[in-house]
Amino acid sequence: QVQLVESGGGLVQPGGSLRLSCAASGIRFTSYAMGWYRQAPGKQRELVARITSGGSTNYADFVKGRFTISRDNAKNTVYLQMNSPNPEDTAVYYCYAEYNMRGYWGQGTQVTVSS
């Protein structure tokens, strides 16, 4: 049974920092590309950042230079370090695992950026 469990969400002030974690089980983690997506109320889900099984990364333009995705294969965990968030980053953040045209979603974690 595949499980992706996000944690680390919450309330953060503009300009602060927050780190999201996604612990994976039931998959061969090292084979999977991992991604973080987000969905704000009334908007479509959008890609935030992605990291391949080999460690290559790509980011949405709206987070470049502020957010960093990383993975720890020994812990089957992917992270999203969020620095200098702004209120427009408020959304539910979802973890995604993909391999060979197959994908899995986590349940999401709420991030609210507000003073």
Buried (B, 14 or more C-beta within 10 A) or exposed (E): EEEBBBBBBEEBEEEEEBBBBBBBEEBEBEEBBBBBBBBBEEEEBEBBBBBBBEEEEEBBEEBEEBBBBBBEEEEBBBBBBBBBBEEEBBBBBBBBBBBEEEEBBBEBBEBBBEE
